[in-house]
């Protein structure tokens, strides 16, 4: 690439706290933004070749960063663009990694495309969604992903991956526990229809006034999902500390059949049983709003750990460990973090 356009911006922002929805994290040694996929590839390759620690950062909505910050380059994903190709009854949308996820969802609904509406309101950027196979209300990214483009930092190659190479599972993928790959763009295959896919989530079906398995208009599904997420503090709002979080800090745990605590809401997933993490937390004695000083559970949802203002990452993790250990002592189920932890142990 000639004439690099990415620019280190220490004078603009040096603290990860300014780049994460938790508003936590110490200073970065260097920060630079990439506006195109080519710039992002060049930025990461250059840092890797120099032996510089490189943290690729999108919306910061799933990141728990150390109070000590980052000792090298933070590469900000600020790429844009959505390209559409119609393919029979479907449309293929190739979306740059830096596109805000909910902007994409809204765009798809406005264009009469089916498949994303139930994932409305999820914060972050599109490139992050395959990493943990983002999902909500019975749908997930793996359901609609056609292919994606990644940079393999080990080889330096840019590759196109089909879904079967991505190792998708419940809130996980081949990208989840490694920094080897950088997602550059994602292509979704969406049905050209004003109706969302059949509703599989009971609470959503009830709010929509349909039976599970029936369909509803995508714009109506989006409206209801956004209302549900707002009621749980899961739509970002600068004025609401309940949203100063990474959403669900813990994954709803999977256990073998027969290991369901009495009264715990649960669902079958891939031959195992998914438990309600929020129920486990609350019934282990950690109710909504439980916390210490500047860190607390959301007053709206027990899975969200929040910074009430002026907290540190160390304080947040201390609360998270207390909750994890309390749930394990009460129910024999160990919660694991859904959030991406950088520079910290848990």
C-alpha positions as CSV (number, residue, x, y, z in Angstrom):
1,X,0.0,0.0,0.0
2,X,1.4,3.4,-0.9
3,X,0.8,6.6,1.0
4,X,-0.5,5.3,4.3
5,X,-3.5,7.4,5.5
6,X,-3.9,6.0,9.0
7,X,-2.5,8.3,11.7
8,X,-1.6,7.8,15.3
9,X,-3.8,10.0,17.4
10,X,-2.4,10.2,20.9
11,X,-3.5,13.8,21.3
12,X,-7.1,12.8,20.5
13,X,-7.6,9.8,22.8
14,X,-5.1,7.7,24.7
15,X,-7.3,5.9,27.2
16,X,-9.2,2.7,26.5
17,X,-11.8,4.0,28.8
18,X,-12.8,6.5,26.1
19,X,-13.2,3.7,23.6
20,X,-15.2,1.1,25.6
21,X,-18.8,1.0,26.6
22,X,-17.7,0.0,30.2
23,X,-15.7,3.3,30.3
24,X,-12.9,1.4,31.8
25,X,-9.3,0.8,30.7
26,X,-5.9,2.5,31.0
27,X,-3.8,4.4,28.5
28,X,-2.6,3.0,25.2
29,X,0.9,3.6,24.0
30,X,-0.3,4.4,20.4
31,X,-3.7,4.6,18.7
32,X,-4.4,4.7,15.0
33,X,-7.6,4.4,12.9
34,X,-8.0,2.5,9.7
35,X,-10.7,3.8,7.3
36,X,-10.5,1.0,4.7
37,X,-9.9,-2.7,4.8
38,X,-6.5,-2.2,3.0
39,X,-5.5,0.3,5.6
40,X,-6.5,-2.0,8.4
41,X,-4.4,-4.9,6.9
42,X,-1.4,-2.6,6.4
43,X,-1.7,-1.2,9.9
44,X,-1.8,-4.6,11.6
45,X,0.9,-6.1,9.4
46,X,3.2,-3.2,10.1
47,X,2.7,-3.5,13.8
48,X,3.2,-7.2,13.8
49,X,6.3,-7.0,11.6
50,X,7.8,-4.5,14.1
51,X,7.1,-6.8,17.0
52,X,4.7,-4.3,18.5
53,X,1.7,-5.5,20.6
54,X,-1.4,-4.9,18.5
55,X,-4.9,-4.7,19.8
56,X,-7.6,-4.5,17.1
57,X,-10.6,-2.6,18.5
58,X,-14.0,-2.0,17.0
59,X,-16.9,-0.6,19.1
60,X,-15.5,-1.6,22.5
61,X,-18.8,-3.0,23.5
62,X,-17.4,-6.4,24.6
63,X,-14.0,-5.4,25.9
64,X,-12.8,-5.4,29.5
65,X,-9.4,-3.8,29.5
66,X,-6.8,-3.6,32.2
67,X,-6.3,-0.5,34.3
68,X,-2.7,-0.6,33.1
69,X,-3.9,-0.1,29.5
70,X,-2.2,-1.4,26.4
71,X,1.6,-1.4,25.8
72,X,1.5,-1.1,22.1
73,X,-0.7,-0.2,19.1
74,X,-4.5,0.0,19.3
75,X,-5.8,-0.4,15.8
76,X,-9.3,1.2,15.5
77,X,-11.6,-0.4,12.9
78,X,-13.3,2.5,11.2
79,X,-14.1,1.0,7.8
80,X,-17.4,1.6,6.1
81,X,-19.6,0.3,3.2
82,X,-22.4,-2.1,2.4
83,X,-22.5,-3.8,-1.0
84,X,-25.6,-5.7,-2.2
85,X,-25.9,-8.5,-4.8
86,X,-29.3,-10.1,-5.4
87,X,-29.2,-13.9,-5.8
88,X,-32.7,-15.3,-6.7
89,X,-34.9,-15.0,-3.6
90,X,-32.0,-13.8,-1.5
91,X,-29.8,-10.8,-1.2
92,X,-26.1,-10.9,-0.4
93,X,-24.9,-8.0,1.7
94,X,-21.1,-7.6,2.0
95,X,-20.5,-5.4,5.0
96,X,-17.2,-3.8,6.1
97,X,-16.1,-4.7,9.6
98,X,-16.5,-1.1,10.9
99,X,-20.2,-0.7,10.1
100,X,-22.2,-0.2,13.2
101,X,-24.1,-3.4,13.7
102,X,-27.5,-1.9,14.5
103,X,-27.2,0.4,11.5
104,X,-26.9,-2.7,9.4
105,X,-29.9,-4.3,11.0
106,X,-32.0,-1.2,10.4
107,X,-30.8,-1.0,6.8
108,X,-31.7,-4.6,6.2
109,X,-35.2,-4.1,7.6
110,X,-35.7,-0.9,5.6
111,X,-34.6,-2.8,2.4
112,X,-37.2,-5.6,3.0
113,X,-34.6,-8.2,3.9
114,X,-35.2,-11.0,6.4
115,X,-32.9,-12.4,9.0
116,X,-31.4,-9.8,11.2
117,X,-34.3,-8.0,13.0
118,X,-34.3,-10.2,16.1
119,X,-30.7,-9.0,16.7
120,X,-31.6,-5.3,16.8
121,X,-30.0,-3.1,19.4
122,X,-26.9,-5.2,20.0
123,X,-24.0,-2.8,20.3
124,X,-20.7,-2.9,18.5
125,X,-19.5,-3.2,15.0
126,X,-20.3,-5.8,12.3
127,X,-16.8,-7.3,12.2
128,X,-17.1,-8.4,15.9
129,X,-20.4,-10.3,15.4
130,X,-18.9,-13.6,14.0
131,X,-16.3,-13.7,16.7
132,X,-18.7,-14.8,19.4
133,X,-21.5,-15.8,17.0
134,X,-23.6,-13.0,18.3
135,X,-27.3,-13.8,18.7
136,X,-30.5,-12.9,20.5
137,X,-34.1,-14.1,20.7
138,X,-33.5,-17.3,19.0
139,X,-31.4,-16.1,16.1
140,X,-27.6,-15.9,15.6
141,X,-25.1,-14.7,13.1
142,X,-24.2,-18.2,12.0
143,X,-27.8,-18.6,10.7
144,X,-27.3,-16.0,8.0
145,X,-23.5,-15.8,7.4
146,X,-22.5,-16.6,3.8
147,X,-18.8,-15.9,4.0
148,X,-16.3,-13.5,5.5
149,X,-12.9,-12.1,4.7
150,X,-10.1,-12.3,7.4
151,X,-6.5,-11.4,7.8
152,X,-4.4,-14.3,9.1
153,X,-1.8,-12.5,11.2
154,X,0.3,-15.6,11.4
155,X,0.8,-15.9,7.6
156,X,-0.1,-12.3,6.6
157,X,-2.6,-13.7,4.1
158,X,-6.0,-12.3,3.4
159,X,-8.5,-15.2,3.1
160,X,-12.2,-15.8,2.3
161,X,-13.8,-18.2,4.8
162,X,-17.0,-20.2,4.3
163,X,-19.2,-20.7,7.4
164,X,-18.1,-24.3,7.9
165,X,-14.5,-23.1,8.6
166,X,-15.6,-20.7,11.3
167,X,-16.2,-23.3,14.0
168,X,-19.5,-21.7,15.1
169,X,-21.1,-22.8,18.4
170,X,-23.2,-21.2,21.1
171,X,-21.5,-17.7,21.5
172,X,-18.2,-19.0,20.2
173,X,-16.3,-19.5,17.0
174,X,-12.8,-20.2,15.7
175,X,-12.0,-16.4,16.3
176,X,-13.2,-16.3,19.9
177,X,-10.1,-17.2,21.9
178,X,-7.3,-16.0,19.6
179,X,-6.1,-12.8,18.2
180,X,-4.7,-14.5,15.1
181,X,-7.5,-13.4,12.8
182,X,-8.9,-10.0,12.0
183,X,-12.3,-9.9,10.4
184,X,-12.3,-7.4,7.4
185,X,-15.8,-7.9,6.1
186,X,-18.8,-10.2,6.5
187,X,-21.3,-11.3,3.8
188,X,-24.8,-12.1,4.9
189,X,-27.4,-14.1,2.9
190,X,-30.8,-12.6,3.7
191,X,-34.2,-13.6,2.3
192,X,-35.9,-10.9,0.2
193,X,-39.1,-10.8,2.3
194,X,-40.8,-8.3,4.7
195,X,-41.3,-11.1,7.1
196,X,-38.8,-12.1,9.7
197,X,-37.9,-15.8,10.1
198,X,-40.2,-17.9,12.3
199,X,-40.1,-16.7,15.8
200,X,-38.5,-19.3,18.1
201,X,-38.2,-17.3,21.4
202,X,-41.3,-17.6,23.6
203,X,-41.0,-14.1,25.2
204,X,-40.7,-12.5,21.8
205,X,-43.6,-14.5,20.3
206,X,-45.8,-13.4,23.2
207,X,-44.9,-9.7,22.8
208,X,-45.6,-10.0,19.0
209,X,-48.9,-11.8,19.5
210,X,-47.9,-14.8,17.5
211,X,-47.4,-18.5,18.3
212,X,-43.8,-19.8,18.4
213,X,-42.9,-20.9,14.9
214,X,-45.0,-18.2,13.2
215,X,-43.7,-15.2,11.3
216,X,-44.1,-11.5,11.9
217,X,-43.1,-8.4,9.9
218,X,-39.4,-7.6,10.4
219,X,-40.1,-4.0,11.2
220,X,-42.4,-5.1,14.0
221,X,-39.9,-7.6,15.3
222,X,-37.3,-4.9,15.4
223,X,-39.5,-2.6,17.3
224,X,-40.4,-5.2,19.9
225,X,-36.8,-6.4,20.3
226,X,-35.6,-2.8,20.9
227,X,-38.2,-2.3,23.5
228,X,-37.3,-5.5,25.2
229,X,-33.6,-4.7,25.2
230,X,-34.2,-1.1,26.5
231,X,-36.3,-2.6,29.4
232,X,-33.2,-4.6,30.4
233,X,-30.7,-1.8,30.0
234,X,-29.2,-3.4,26.9
235,X,-29.4,-0.5,24.5
236,X,-26.6,2.0,24.9
237,X,-27.6,5.3,26.5
238,X,-25.1,7.8,27.8
239,X,-27.5,9.0,30.4
240,X,-28.2,5.5,31.8
241,X,-25.4,3.9,33.9
242,X,-27.2,0.6,33.6
243,X,-25.9,0.6,30.0
244,X,-22.3,1.3,30.9
245,X,-21.5,-2.3,30.6
246,X,-20.5,-5.0,28.1
247,X,-24.1,-6.3,28.0
248,X,-24.1,-9.8,29.5
249,X,-20.8,-10.2,31.3
250,X,-21.4,-14.0,31.7
251,X,-22.6,-16.5,29.1
252,X,-25.8,-18.4,29.9
253,X,-24.1,-21.8,30.9
254,X,-24.6,-25.1,29.1
255,X,-25.0,-28.2,31.3
256,X,-25.8,-31.9,30.7
257,X,-29.5,-32.9,30.9
258,X,-30.4,-33.7,34.5
259,X,-28.2,-30.9,35.9
260,X,-30.9,-28.2,35.9
261,X,-31.4,-26.5,39.3
262,X,-35.0,-26.7,40.4
263,X,-37.0,-23.8,39.0
264,X,-34.3,-22.5,36.7
265,X,-35.5,-21.5,33.2
266,X,-33.7,-23.6,30.6
267,X,-33.7,-24.4,26.9
268,X,-32.2,-27.3,24.8
269,X,-29.2,-26.3,22.7
270,X,-27.1,-28.8,20.7
271,X,-28.0,-31.7,22.9
272,X,-27.3,-29.8,26.1
273,X,-29.3,-27.6,28.3
274,X,-28.8,-23.8,28.5
275,X,-29.6,-22.3,31.9
276,X,-30.6,-18.7,32.6
277,X,-27.5,-17.1,34.0
278,X,-29.6,-14.2,35.3
279,X,-31.7,-16.6,37.3
280,X,-28.7,-18.4,38.8
281,X,-27.1,-15.1,39.8
282,X,-30.2,-13.7,41.4
283,X,-31.0,-16.9,43.2
284,X,-27.4,-17.2,44.5
285,X,-28.1,-13.9,46.4
286,X,-27.0,-11.3,43.9
287,X,-30.1,-9.3,43.0
288,X,-30.4,-6.4,40.6
289,X,-28.3,-3.5,41.7
290,X,-26.0,-5.6,43.9
291,X,-22.5,-4.2,44.1
292,X,-19.9,-2.3,45.9
293,X,-19.2,1.4,45.5
294,X,-18.8,2.3,41.8
295,X,-19.5,-1.2,40.4
296,X,-22.8,-3.0,40.5
297,X,-25.1,-5.3,38.7
298,X,-27.5,-3.4,36.5
299,X,-30.7,-2.5,38.2
300,X,-32.5,-3.9,35.2
301,X,-30.7,-7.2,34.4
302,X,-28.5,-9.4,36.6
303,X,-26.2,-10.5,33.8
304,X,-24.9,-7.0,33.3
305,X,-22.0,-5.7,35.4
306,X,-21.9,-1.9,35.3
307,X,-19.6,1.0,36.0
308,X,-21.7,3.5,37.9
309,X,-19.1,6.1,37.3
310,X,-15.5,6.3,38.5
311,X,-14.9,2.6,38.8
312,X,-11.8,0.6,37.9
313,X,-11.4,-2.6,36.0
314,X,-10.0,-4.3,39.1
315,X,-13.1,-3.4,41.1
316,X,-15.4,-4.7,38.3
317,X,-13.5,-8.0,38.2
318,X,-13.6,-8.4,41.9
319,X,-17.4,-8.2,41.8
320,X,-17.4,-10.6,38.8
321,X,-15.4,-13.2,40.7
322,X,-17.6,-12.8,43.8
323,X,-20.7,-13.6,41.7
324,X,-19.0,-16.4,39.8
325,X,-17.9,-18.1,43.0
326,X,-21.2,-17.5,44.7
327,X,-23.2,-19.2,41.9
328,X,-20.8,-22.1,41.8
329,X,-21.1,-22.6,45.6
330,X,-24.9,-22.5,45.4
331,X,-25.6,-24.5,42.3
332,X,-22.4,-26.2,41.2
333,X,-22.4,-24.3,37.9
334,X,-19.4,-22.2,37.0
335,X,-20.1,-19.1,35.0
336,X,-17.7,-18.1,32.3
337,X,-17.3,-14.6,30.9
338,X,-18.8,-13.7,27.6
339,X,-16.8,-10.5,27.5
340,X,-13.3,-10.2,25.9
341,X,-10.7,-9.7,28.7
342,X,-7.5,-7.9,27.7
343,X,-4.5,-7.7,30.1
344,X,-6.4,-9.2,33.0
345,X,-6.9,-12.6,34.6
346,X,-10.3,-14.0,35.7
